[in-house]
Amino acid sequence: MLKIYGLYRSRATRNIWLCDELGVPFELVPVVQADRAGAAKAAFPLTTRSPEFLKINPNGHIPSIDDDGLILHESLGINLYLAKKHGGTLGPANIAEDGLMSTWTAWALTEVEPRSILVLYHRVAKPVEQRDPKIADAAVEALKAPFAVLDKALADTGYLVDGRFTVADINIAECVRYAMAAPELFEANPNVKAWLAKVQSRPAFKAMMAKRDLEPG
Ligand SMILES: N[C@@H](CCC(=O)N[C@@H](CS)C(=O)NCC(=O)O)C(=O)O
């Protein structure tokens, strides 16, 4: 069975959401971020610095997958692989769609995630005394242009590729989600706001988040 190394409270959410959409069964092998404090550290034996896990992923990050002996890292790359392998409407129907899905994914990784993660850290995730509002505000400023690009791309059909829900929507939505503590970005981009609400109302996303909420924090 497919193994996903990681936690619900990590970027493994991307792979878990997709697997639930595809109906692909998986075993979640809990691996905790080494720099994390709190209940998860006590609950799960493996961390991202455990020698046993470093044999799987020498980069020392989660998620990784083991798909029948094929080890892959990078949450969004894993999703492109799983969507191609298991086919259906979530994956590319042809080389042109493959190109679009890869391009949107690379776009999210470079244009959105490095900034949206700073919004998450400095408006929500870090302890209050470690938050720097200036870092969060600068990240929001830098996200204005990519959000406008995404808003325009969604204007016609409400999805990114061929007017249907695909792995590209999951990959981009999971990077955009980190910026949810910046409502000003969503108010300025109503297509992005409506699209994120639509994809996050899918049963597979809701099931994944419900399990995430139950995981030790
Ligand atoms: N680009 C990587 C990022 C992986 C990453 O940084 N994961 C975090 C958790 S979401 C992690 O492993 N942090 C702990 C560590 O680096 O030791 C991906 O998308 O998979």
The ligand as an SDF file (V2000), in Angstrom:
LIG
                    3D

 20 19  0  0  0  0  0  0  0  0999 V2000
    8.9330   21.9340   -0.5460 N   0  0  0  0  0  0  0  0  0  0  0  0
    8.7160   20.8780    0.4280 C   0  0  0  0  0  0  0  0  0  0  0  0
    8.7230   21.4860    1.8170 C   0  0  0  0  0  0  0  0  0  0  0  0
    8.8250   20.4300    2.8750 C   0  0  0  0  0  0  0  0  0  0  0  0
    8.8660   21.0320    4.2790 C   0  0  0  0  0  0  0  0  0  0  0  0
    9.5570   22.0360    4.5510 O   0  0  0  0  0  0  0  0  0  0  0  0
    8.1230   20.3990    5.1950 N   0  0  0  0  0  0  0  0  0  0  0  0
    8.0960   20.8250    6.5620 C   0  0  0  0  0  0  0  0  0  0  0  0
    6.7450   20.4590    7.1890 C   0  0  0  0  0  0  0  0  0  0  0  0
    5.3400   21.1140    6.3340 S   0  0  0  0  0  0  0  0  0  0  0  0
    9.1590   20.1040    7.3630 C   0  0  0  0  0  0  0  0  0  0  0  0
    9.4820   18.9700    7.0720 O   0  0  0  0  0  0  0  0  0  0  0  0
    9.6690   20.7620    8.4250 N   0  0  0  0  0  0  0  0  0  0  0  0
   10.5490   20.1420    9.3630 C   0  0  0  0  0  0  0  0  0  0  0  0
   11.9820   20.0300    8.9230 C   0  0  0  0  0  0  0  0  0  0  0  0
   12.3420   20.5940    7.8700 O   0  0  0  0  0  0  0  0  0  0  0  0
   12.7410   19.4080    9.6710 O   0  0  0  0  0  0  0  0  0  0  0  0
    7.3790   20.1800    0.1260 C   0  0  0  0  0  0  0  0  0  0  0  0
    6.4630   20.8460   -0.3710 O   0  0  0  0  0  0  0  0  0  0  0  0
    7.2510   18.9730    0.3660 O   0  0  0  0  0  0  0  0  0  0  0  0
  1  2  1  0
  2  3  1  0
  2 18  1  0
  3  4  1  0
  4  5  1  0
  5  6  2  0
  5  7  1  0
  7  8  1  0
  8  9  1  0
  8 11  1  0
  9 10  1  0
 11 12  2  0
 11 13  1  0
 13 14  1  0
 14 15  1  0
 15 16  2  0
 15 17  1  0
 18 19  2  0
 18 20  1  0
M  END
$$$$
